[in-house]
Amino acid sequence: MWRIKTNDELDELIRHKNLINHIKAQRFSWFGHLHRMPAERIVRKVYNWKAMSIRPQGRPRNRWEKDMKKLKIKNWISCIQDRNKWKSYVEVVKTFKDWNCSA
């Protein structure tokens, strides 16, 4: 049976870690996975898709590049291909202290 978890249960699941850093680390991990996918995969095609018209208001923007600049990751495209190096960046995201709460 499905139910909404309490904040205490969620806190236990992430082992009392900073929730913002945990979410951003998961997003960075997915970003690396997405860029290592073959270009023929549907998920990769949707990610690379560009709308022909103006993006509707309210659609979330990609914040990858902004986060990369905050972490001072240069040449991230080649870093993603090296799984161990990218995993070390994901670990840095988990402990990064200068995130603002607006993202």
N, C-alpha and C positions, 0 to 999 in steps of 0.2 A: 504494500500500500504506500502510495506516494504522499509525502507531507513536506511542509516548509520547515527547514531546520532552524533552530534557534541560533542566536549569535554565539552563545557558549559552545554549541556543537560545531559551528563553523570555525571558531577560534581553535578548537581542539584539532580539527582536520588540517589546518595549516600550521599547527604546532606553535601557536602564539607568535607567529611572524607578522611583520608589517603587511597588511592586506594590499595596500597600493603596490608595494614592491613585488608581492607574490603575483598579482594580476599582470603587472608589466613584464615580469620574468616569463610567465606563461605566454604572453603575447609575443615576446622576443623569440621564444623557443619555436612558436608556430611560424613566425616570420622566416626563420632560418629553414624550417621544414618546407615551407611553401616555395622558397627560392631554390631549394635543391630538387624540387619535383621536375619531372620532364614537362616540357612546354605543351605537350598534347593533353595533359590531364585537365579535366573540366574545371577543377578548383583553380588551377593556374590560369586558365583562359578567362575565367570570371574575374580574377584579380587584375589581370592585365587589360581587361575590357575598358574602353573609353566611351563615355556617353556621347551621342551625336549632338545633344542639346545641352542646355544649362542644367547643372546638377540641381535637383530639387532641394529646397531649403530643409534643413533638418537632417540630411544624410551625413553620417559621420565622415570626417576627413581622415586621410591617412596621416598618422602622426609619427610614422617610422623615422623619417628623416630628421624631424625635430628632436626625437629621443636620441638618435645617433649623435647629433651635435652636442647634446647635453652630456653624453657619456664620452665625447671626444673620440669616437670610433671613426677612423679614416679608412677608406678603401674597404668598406663593409661588404661589398659584393664578392670580393675574393675571400674575405674572412668567413663568409657563410659557407663556402664550399669545404672548408676545413672544419669538420664537426667538433673536434676537440677545442679548437680555438674559439668557435662560436659558443660552445658550452661554457667556456671560461667567461665570456662576455655575459651570458645569461646569469651566471653566478654573481657577477659584478652588479647586475641590475637588482638582484635580491638584496644587496646590502647598500645600494646607493641612497644617500640621505637628502639629496637636493631636488626631489620631485615636488612640483607644486600640485595641489589637489584639483586643479581645473581640468586635467587630462584624465 
